[in-house]
Amino acid sequence: MKVLFLRGVGALALCSLLVSMLSCAHDQQLVSVSVTPGEEIIGDANTPVIFDAGASVQLRALGHYIHPQVTKDITNQVTWGSDDIQMVTVNPTGLVMATGNACGATLISATVNTNSSAGNRTSKGAIVTGYMTTDVTCFTGTGNTLTVQFSGTGTGIVGSSPGGLGCSSTATSCSGAFPPGSIVTLTATPTGSSVFGGWAGCTSTSGTTCTIDLINGNATVAVVFN
């Protein structure tokens, strides 16, 4: 009888210990997210933004947990986002890529919606987000010079796309500055009773338009009005 009593006491003590351990146990909880690198600069002031298109950097999301305290790579578990998709995009694996459409600084976010603990215990949930900054450098260089020379006995005007050059044959010649590597389209328009006579020095022509590729630096073209 005494043996049975002792066994019962021992079993009760063991059950109490297990209950105590379970009640004190905590599932691993995500408390913060950090993104590396914390800042990334794309391009430089001497390169037009359009040429930054496709430049990329791979980000990592690190989750910081407690119970126990540990840091894990959760790059493929977060939801990535860009505050300005005209400047940079970010894919589901954390690859940031410049679009070539805009410059400046924007935030990239890595977000986790914690609806349960690491042990799958349900919870009220919390949104945990980490950030980094991507800076696409704006072009501030002087660029390449495109010069238009007029010839012939007639008159006319020439304009450019993108803008930067516009002049009349009364000036004999005119110039405009464009970012290095720009592709510029010039359009010739006769005035009065004059007629368009042709282009010289263009990369390609189509009717009254002349396309110039400034990838090799400064360029000079000639237009004729008769």
C-alpha positions as a Python dict, from the first residue, in 0.01 Angstrom:
ca = {
    (1, 'M'): (0, 0, 0),
    (2, 'K'): (285, 231, 91),
    (3, 'V'): (457, 152, -239),
    (4, 'L'): (144, 236, -434),
    (5, 'F'): (113, 566, -246),
    (6, 'L'): (473, 661, -324),
    (7, 'R'): (427, 573, -688),
    (8, 'G'): (115, 790, -697),
    (9, 'V'): (301, 1079, -542),
    (10, 'G'): (585, 1038, -790),
    (11, 'A'): (346, 1034, -1086),
    (12, 'L'): (166, 1342, -953),
    (13, 'A'): (494, 1526, -911),
    (14, 'L'): (597, 1440, -1266),
    (15, 'C'): (264, 1560, -1404),
    (16, 'S'): (295, 1883, -1208),
    (17, 'L'): (644, 1938, -1345),
    (18, 'L'): (529, 1883, -1704),
    (19, 'V'): (235, 2119, -1662),
    (20, 'S'): (465, 2380, -1512),
    (21, 'M'): (711, 2348, -1799),
    (22, 'L'): (439, 2377, -2062),
    (23, 'S'): (282, 2677, -1895),
    (24, 'C'): (616, 2856, -1886),
    (25, 'A'): (717, 2762, -2239),
    (26, 'H'): (713, 3027, -2513),
    (27, 'D'): (706, 2973, -2887),
    (28, 'Q'): (967, 3153, -3090),
    (29, 'Q'): (841, 3501, -3181),
    (30, 'L'): (952, 3740, -3459),
    (31, 'V'): (1018, 4083, -3308),
    (32, 'S'): (1190, 4274, -3591),
    (33, 'V'): (1314, 4256, -3949),
    (34, 'S'): (1628, 4418, -4088),
    (35, 'V'): (1731, 4447, -4454),
    (36, 'T'): (2087, 4429, -4582),
    (37, 'P'): (2243, 4627, -4732),
    (38, 'G'): (2075, 4915, -4549),
    (39, 'E'): (2148, 5156, -4836),
    (40, 'E'): (2241, 5113, -5201),
    (41, 'I'): (2349, 5377, -5456),
    (42, 'I'): (2288, 5307, -5825),
    (43, 'G'): (2454, 5505, -6106),
    (44, 'D'): (2656, 5825, -6095),
    (45, 'A'): (2614, 6191, -6184),
    (46, 'N'): (2789, 6150, -6521),
    (47, 'T'): (2557, 5874, -6644),
    (48, 'P'): (2205, 5951, -6771),
    (49, 'V'): (1939, 5773, -6566),
    (50, 'I'): (1813, 5582, -6871),
    (51, 'F'): (2144, 5392, -6880),
    (52, 'D'): (2091, 5272, -6522),
    (53, 'A'): (1800, 5057, -6640),
    (54, 'G'): (1859, 4696, -6541),
    (55, 'A'): (2117, 4773, -6271),
    (56, 'S'): (2032, 4549, -5977),
    (57, 'V'): (2124, 4451, -5623),
    (58, 'Q'): (2018, 4146, -5421),
    (59, 'L'): (1878, 4220, -5076),
    (60, 'R'): (1853, 3994, -4771),
    (61, 'A'): (1585, 4008, -4504),
    (62, 'L'): (1693, 3900, -4156),
    (63, 'G'): (1434, 3806, -3896),
    (64, 'H'): (1519, 3867, -3531),
    (65, 'Y'): (1344, 3630, -3289),
    (66, 'I'): (1314, 3576, -2915),
    (67, 'H'): (1250, 3254, -2714),
    (68, 'P'): (1529, 3186, -2789),
    (69, 'Q'): (1707, 3494, -2923),
    (70, 'V'): (1821, 3412, -3277),
    (71, 'T'): (1855, 3571, -3623),
    (72, 'K'): (1737, 3388, -3935),
    (73, 'D'): (1750, 3458, -4309),
    (74, 'I'): (1384, 3509, -4413),
    (75, 'T'): (1451, 3666, -4755),
    (76, 'N'): (1204, 3433, -4931),
    (77, 'Q'): (940, 3458, -4657),
    (78, 'V'): (879, 3834, -4654),
    (79, 'T'): (666, 4045, -4886),
    (80, 'W'): (889, 4291, -5069),
    (81, 'G'): (773, 4634, -5184),
    (82, 'S'): (907, 4952, -5347),
    (83, 'D'): (775, 5299, -5259),
    (84, 'D'): (843, 5419, -5616),
    (85, 'I'): (814, 5155, -5889),
    (86, 'Q'): (892, 5419, -6153),
    (87, 'M'): (1238, 5439, -6000),
    (88, 'V'): (1311, 5082, -5887),
    (89, 'T'): (1120, 4755, -5868),
    (90, 'V'): (1177, 4463, -5632),
    (91, 'N'): (1081, 4103, -5706),
    (92, 'P'): (955, 3836, -5460),
    (93, 'T'): (1310, 3718, -5389),
    (94, 'G'): (1441, 4066, -5296),
    (95, 'L'): (1614, 4161, -5622),
    (96, 'V'): (1601, 4541, -5664),
    (97, 'M'): (1625, 4669, -6023),
    (98, 'A'): (1646, 5025, -6160),
    (99, 'T'): (1388, 5109, -6428),
    (100, 'G'): (1582, 5395, -6593),
    (101, 'N'): (1271, 5617, -6573),
    (102, 'A'): (1339, 5826, -6262),
    (103, 'C'): (1609, 5919, -6012),
    (104, 'G'): (1620, 5999, -5641),
    (105, 'A'): (1580, 5801, -5319),
    (106, 'T'): (1308, 5553, -5229),
    (107, 'L'): (1235, 5298, -4957),
    (108, 'I'): (1230, 4922, -5009),
    (109, 'S'): (1027, 4730, -4750),
    (110, 'A'): (1030, 4370, -4629),
    (111, 'T'): (710, 4280, -4442),
    (112, 'V'): (591, 3980, -4241),
    (113, 'N'): (231, 3942, -4120),
    (114, 'T'): (267, 3726, -3807),
    (115, 'N'): (-68, 3553, -3760),
    (116, 'S'): (88, 3270, -3559),
    (117, 'S'): (401, 3189, -3365),
    (118, 'A'): (683, 2971, -3491),
    (119, 'G'): (511, 2682, -3313),
    (120, 'N'): (185, 2753, -3500),
    (121, 'R'): (2, 2884, -3194),
    (122, 'T'): (-260, 3130, -3312),
    (123, 'S'): (-220, 3494, -3215),
    (124, 'K'): (-375, 3830, -3285),
    (125, 'G'): (-104, 3887, -3544),
    (126, 'A'): (128, 4179, -3604),
    (127, 'I'): (287, 4342, -3906),
    (128, 'V'): (666, 4348, -3879),
    (129, 'T'): (851, 4551, -4144),
    (130, 'G'): (1213, 4632, -4218),
    (131, 'Y'): (1338, 4897, -4462),
    (132, 'M'): (1637, 4994, -4673),
    (133, 'T'): (1703, 5294, -4900),
    (134, 'T'): (1785, 5278, -5270),
    (135, 'D'): (1925, 5595, -5427),
    (136, 'V'): (1935, 5627, -5808),
    (137, 'T'): (2179, 5909, -5880),
    (138, 'C'): (2044, 6189, -6100),
    (139, 'F'): (2239, 6296, -6407),
    (140, 'T'): (2409, 6636, -6366),
    (141, 'G'): (2675, 6614, -6637),
    (142, 'T'): (2704, 6851, -6931),
    (143, 'G'): (2654, 6580, -7194),
    (144, 'N'): (2746, 6574, -7562),
    (145, 'T'): (2701, 6857, -7810),
    (146, 'L'): (2497, 6815, -8127),
    (147, 'T'): (2550, 7084, -8391),
    (148, 'V'): (2327, 7150, -8692),
    (149, 'Q'): (2468, 7338, -8990),
    (150, 'F'): (2236, 7492, -9254),
    (151, 'S'): (2305, 7506, -9625),
    (152, 'G'): (2115, 7576, -9948),
    (153, 'T'): (1931, 7880, -10077),
    (154, 'G'): (1608, 7824, -9885),
    (155, 'T'): (1501, 7871, -9524),
    (156, 'G'): (1367, 7644, -9253),
    (157, 'I'): (1375, 7541, -8888),
    (158, 'V'): (1502, 7234, -8703),
    (159, 'G'): (1376, 7095, -8374),
    (160, 'S'): (1481, 6796, -8165),
    (161, 'S'): (1329, 6511, -7967),
    (162, 'P'): (1412, 6498, -7682),
    (163, 'G'): (1411, 6875, -7654),
    (164, 'G'): (1734, 7069, -7632),
    (165, 'L'): (1788, 7197, -7983),
    (166, 'G'): (1571, 7432, -8188),
    (167, 'C'): (1685, 7692, -8438),
    (168, 'S'): (1626, 7865, -8769),
    (169, 'S'): (1841, 7866, -9081),
    (170, 'T'): (1893, 8238, -9029),
    (171, 'A'): (2145, 8140, -8758),
    (172, 'T'): (2363, 7943, -9008),
    (173, 'S'): (2428, 7684, -8732),
    (174, 'C'): (2310, 7597, -8382),
    (175, 'S'): (2395, 7351, -8105),
    (176, 'G'): (2233, 7168, -7815),
    (177, 'A'): (2363, 6956, -7524),
    (178, 'F'): (2231, 6603, -7459),
    (179, 'P'): (2322, 6330, -7209),
    (180, 'P'): (2605, 6101, -7329),
    (181, 'G'): (2477, 5816, -7544),
    (182, 'S'): (2148, 5988, -7625),
    (183, 'I'): (1960, 5906, -7942),
    (184, 'V'): (1827, 6234, -8083),
    (185, 'T'): (1573, 6278, -8361),
    (186, 'L'): (1587, 6603, -8558),
    (187, 'T'): (1298, 6724, -8770),
    (188, 'A'): (1344, 6976, -9053),
    (189, 'T'): (1055, 7206, -9149),
    (190, 'P'): (1085, 7435, -9455),
    (191, 'T'): (948, 7789, -9422),
    (192, 'G'): (791, 8015, -9682),
    (193, 'S'): (824, 7875, -10034),
    (194, 'S'): (1136, 7672, -9949),
    (195, 'V'): (1158, 7292, -9977),
    (196, 'F'): (1354, 7039, -9776),
    (197, 'G'): (1669, 6929, -9960),
    (198, 'G'): (1817, 6653, -9741),
    (199, 'W'): (2040, 6561, -9448),
    (200, 'A'): (2408, 6475, -9414),
    (201, 'G'): (2596, 6318, -9123),
    (202, 'C'): (2297, 6138, -8966),
    (203, 'T'): (2303, 5788, -8822),
    (204, 'S'): (1982, 5728, -9019),
    (205, 'T'): (1719, 5934, -9202),
    (206, 'S'): (1351, 5906, -9286),
    (207, 'G'): (1202, 6188, -9493),
    (208, 'T'): (1254, 6513, -9309),
    (209, 'T'): (1381, 6343, -8990),
    (210, 'C'): (1741, 6266, -8894),
    (211, 'T'): (1839, 6028, -8612),
    (212, 'I'): (2171, 6081, -8435),
    (213, 'D'): (2333, 5837, -8190),
    (214, 'L'): (2560, 6031, -7955),
    (215, 'I'): (2723, 5720, -7811),
    (216, 'N'): (3059, 5826, -7956),
    (217, 'G'): (3048, 6183, -7825),
    (218, 'N'): (2978, 6514, -8001),
    (219, 'A'): (2828, 6513, -8349),
    (220, 'T'): (2761, 6754, -8637),
    (221, 'V'): (2496, 6718, -8907),
    (222, 'A'): (2397, 6933, -9204),
    (223, 'V'): (2051, 7012, -9337),
    (224, 'V'): (1967, 7160, -9676),
    (225, 'F'): (1674, 7389, -9758),
    (226, 'N'): (1627, 7504, -10118),
}
